[in-house]
Amino acid sequence: MKPHFIFATGIENSYPTIQNGRVRMDEMEKCGHYTFWKKDFDLVEELGIGFLRYGPPIHTTWLGPGKYDWSFADETFRDLYRRNIAPIVDLCHFGVPDWVGNFQNPDFPALFADYAKAFATRFPWVQLYTPVNEMYICAEFSALYGWWNEQLRSDQAFVTALKHIVKANVLAMRSIADVRPDALFIQSESSEYFHAENPAAIRPAELMNSKRFLSLDLNYGRRVDSEMYEYLLDNGMTREEYHFFMHNRLKHQCIMGNDYYKTNEHRVKADGSTSASGEVFGYHVITRQYHDRYRLPVMHTETNLWQGPCGDEAVNWLWKEWANVLRVRNDGVPIVGFTWYSLTDQVDWDSALRENNGIVNPLGLYDLDRNIRPVGEAYKQLIQDWRQVLPAQSICLQVPIVMPADSKEEWAEDKKTEAKQTSQDSSTSAANASSVASL
């Protein structure tokens, strides 16, 4: 097993619906990936990247309960295996198939767990997963802001979506681990902070800073604070539903993914309204807050910036984010990876995918003609410069990753057996169970 620092990128595969379900915002389609997927994988190799955030389009793959069309996934994942690129498989990225409806559907968690198991069974060499991408953002944009999918605007709808999404993630982790006991789960989640504009805004800012942790608190079985507990129960979560999260965590197989963009910090007014504050604390400070809360290995799982009129804005942002990663690491936080998201430019994210305008957002390492951007050249050089340095300096922080080409080796099979035996060891169950002392 070779030492790895996870230098990654991703193929943008958001697919929420808008206009009351009439329009599917399929980023793989908009960015040309269905046509140019082989070229896209060529570009990943050209950059020297061995890890790719990637997932099959859920709406054309999962056709019904127990019904799947694996044709596109078979082709693409076979090619990733051949190239020895380790996918971090994203199974649900802001949307569900039409037949599921939306995130208000109480059947979604169990159905999704079956889908996750079917995928893991078909592709047993895959070890790294993000079952549901950015759980908090998915619930917020779908059921609190009214932008995507169910397009509702209430706290009750938000809590309903959140509990279904997080439960789906937890059940999916368990069903994947049944097939692949040494699976590792990377929770790519937006890391946020809310700054009070004046003393009268302190109270609403505090509430927002508590609320931002809800998805990860539930996912990791960490007790929420008393105010958030009342908020959840006042808006439809039952005590039994809350207890499910406290007793079903799989934290020991998790890496906390912190996504950070220039838009992740907010300025809060006394009336609770917010506006973008720009970067105030930055990735280093906010990631430390999240790590202090959950004490898990960390990965920077998303960042990007528009290339801009000067041409070097994205390059400078890459440098700044990398400097933050090093600072986090030098402070003793076990940070295991970094991601520029995404490989190519994206489309319509300037409206948060609320409007189907076809506007290209120059955020990628490559443009949509697959020409490398300055930030792509800079990331390629960064990887060359740091690839050998980081593992040598942080040997205790390496993740037990099995690359696709090694997945059938005897030592890799031993790792799976060892992981299965550990998960079944009753003597460790108390240490892995939720308790006040460990929270």
Helices and strands as residue ranges (DSSP letters): E 6-10, E 17-18, E 23-24, H 27-30, H 33-46, E 51-54, H 58-61, E 62-64, E 67-68, H 71-83, E 86-92, H 108-122, E 128-132, H 135-143, H 155-179, E 184-190, E 193-196, G 199-201, H 202-211, H 214-219, H 226-234, H 239-246, G 251-253, E 254-259, E 265-268, E 274-276, H 282-294, E 298-302, H 313-330, E 335-340, E 346-347, G 349-351, E 360-361, H 374-386, H 389-393, G 395-397, G 404-406, H 410-423, G 426-428, H 429-432, G 436-438
